[in-house]
Amino acid sequence: MSTFKIAPSILAADFTRLGAAIEEAEHGGADMIHVDVMDGHFVPNISMGPMVVAAAKRATTLPLDVHLMVEAPDRCIDAFVAAGADIVTVHVEVAPHLHRVLQRIRETGTRVGLAFNPLTPLTALEGALPYLDLVLVMTVNPGFGGQDFIPASLGRIEAARRMRDRINPNCLVEVDGGVTVKTTPQVVAAGADVLVAGSAVFGGHASVADSIAAIRAAGTA
């Protein structure tokens, strides 16, 4: 039986009742809460800052998986760690001094993640893996929720998993983008350990608990 973690993305939640939505996800069986931080520069959207992370921290006992889709992430790492981030993930595309940035996250005592956009080569992953707790394979273009899964991403998940198994078996392989009941079996079979799901959890098609249960069932069938 496959075992994997589900990280609901609060980007798709109702922000008029964010605390309640996070509590519903925790009680519904989520393993962590995914927080998408966007700056309007690296991606064409603006979302949450440290204050929202701090509010989310007060609403749950689950780890907060903070995904920084921002330029110059080194300028805001400390603020998000202070707000309660348990994992801080930065993008390889915006970190020319990647080793320094990953070390800075590690120095805070927070777990370290590295994200790759859909057509970014995974070549940097081999060197970075010894420093990582999580590698995030984007399966849509970052910036907006509700996009369709890019099928070619399955091969990238498999490649990341093989590299992870060889170099750092303790590093989690996370997938973000287009995760639904339909795509979950493929993503899990490709080797994902953590599935980020936004619209599939908070989209209102079913209760949050039922939506999480459906994703869990699809990946363990």
N, C-alpha and C positions, 0 to 999 in steps of 0.2 A: 504494500500500500504506500502511495506517495504521501509524504508529509511536506507541507509548505505553510508559510505564513501569509496572512492577508492583512494588508495595510490600507484601510479606507482613506481616500484622499478627501480632506475637508474642503478642497476647492469646489467640489460639487455639492456641498451641504448648503442648507438654508442658513444664511448668516444672521437672520433675525432670531434664530434659535440655535446658535452654534454649540453652546455648551450642552444642550439637550441632545443634539445630533451626535456629538462625541460620546456622550454617555450611552446612547443607544448602540453605537458601534461597539463600545467596550462590552456592554452587557450582551450584545448579539454575537460575540465570539471573535471579534477582531484581535489581532496579535500586536499591532502597533498602529499609530495614527500618523498618516503621511501629510506633511505640510508643505505646499508648493509656494515658494517665495519667488516672485517675479518683479523685475525692476523697470520694465518698459524699455530697456536698452538691449540686453542680451536676447530677450524675447519680447514680442509685441503686445505685452499685457503687463499690468501692475496688479499685484495681489497683496499678500500679507507681510507684516513686519514683526519685529520682536514682541510688540504688545499683544498681538494675536497668539503668538507662541506661548507667552506667559499666561494668557487666559486659557488656552488649551491645556496647559500644564495643571491648572487648578481644577480642570474638569475631568481628568482621567489619571489613572495610575499606570496606563500603558506607556511604553516608550514613544517618544516623539521623534519621528523620522523626518528631519528638515532638509528639504531639497532646494538648494540655492541656485536658482536660474538667474544669476546676476553677474554683472561685470565686476571685476576687482573684488572677489569674495573675501579676500584677506582683510578687507576693511570692516567687515561686519560679522566675522566669525565670533568674536568675543561677545557681541551683543546678543546673538542667538543662543550661545552657550549659557550666558547669564539668564536668559529668559526661560531656559529649561530644555533645550534640545538635547536629546540623547544620542542621536546620530546626525552628523552634519555632512551632507553630500555636496560637492562642488563639481563643476563641469570642466572636463579636460580642455575644452575649446577656449576657455577664458583664463587659463592659468599657465602663463608662460614659464613661471617659476614653480612648477607643480610640486616638486619635492618639498620646497619651503612651505607651501600652503598646507600640504598633507601633514607635515611635521607640526605646524602651528595648531591644527585641529587636535592632533594627538596630545600635544602639550597641555591642552585644556582638560584632558581626561575624558573627552567625548569620543565616541566611536567615529571612524573615518570612512566616508563614502566617496566614490568617484563615478561620475556619470558620463555617458557617451551618447551623442545624438545619432539618429538613424544611419547617416552615411559617414560618420567619423570613423576612420580606421581604428581597430582595437590594438594597434601596435604598442601604444603607450601602456597598455594594461599589464603586459608582462613585467616591465620594470617596476610598475606601481604596486603590484599585488602584495608584496611583502609588507607594505605600509597600510593595507586596507582591511576594513571589516566588512565592507559592502561594495559591490560594483553594480551600478544601475545602468541597465541597457534600455535606452528609450526606444519604444516601439511605435511612437508617433513623433511628429515634430513638436517640441516643447512650446508651451505658451497658452494653450487652450485645452479645456476638457472636452470630452464627448467625441473625439476623433476616432476614425476607424484604424484598427490595427494594421500595420504594414507587414504583409506576409513574409517578405524577405528577412524580417527580423529574427525569424526562427533559427536560421543558420548562425546569426550573430550570438544568440543566446547559447546555442550549442558550443560555439567557439569559446565564448567566455567561460562556460562551465568546464570545458576541457582544460583550459589554461588555469582556472581556479583549482581544479582537482590536482593538477601537477605541482603548482607553486605554493598555494596557500589554501588548504582544504577548509579552514575555518572561516574564510571569507564568504559572505552570502551573495548570491546572484539575484538581483532584484529586477523586476520588469515593470515598466510604467508606460501605459498608453494602450487604449483599446481593449483592456482586459474585461471580458464578459464571460457569461456561462459558456458561450460558444467557443471562445478562443482559449479559455483556461486549460482544457485538456492538452492542447498543442504546446502551450507555454510551459506547462509542468513537465510534459514529456521531453521538451528541449533542455530542461535542466534548471528551471527557475526555482529558487528557494522562497522568494517573497514576491507576492503579486500586489501591485498598487491598483486599486479600483476606486474610481470616483463615481461616475454616473451609474455604474452597475450596482453600487451600494446605495447611493443617496438620490437616485433618479426618480423615486416615487412609484416605480412599477410594482413594488411590494414593500413590506416593512424592511427596515434596515437589517434586522435579525434574519428574516427569511432570505434576503438578498445575499447576505454573507454565507448562510447555510447552503444556498444554491451553488455559489462559487466553490465552496468547500467540497460539496458532493460531486461537482463536475470534474474536479481535479483529482479525486480519489476513486472514481469509478473504475 
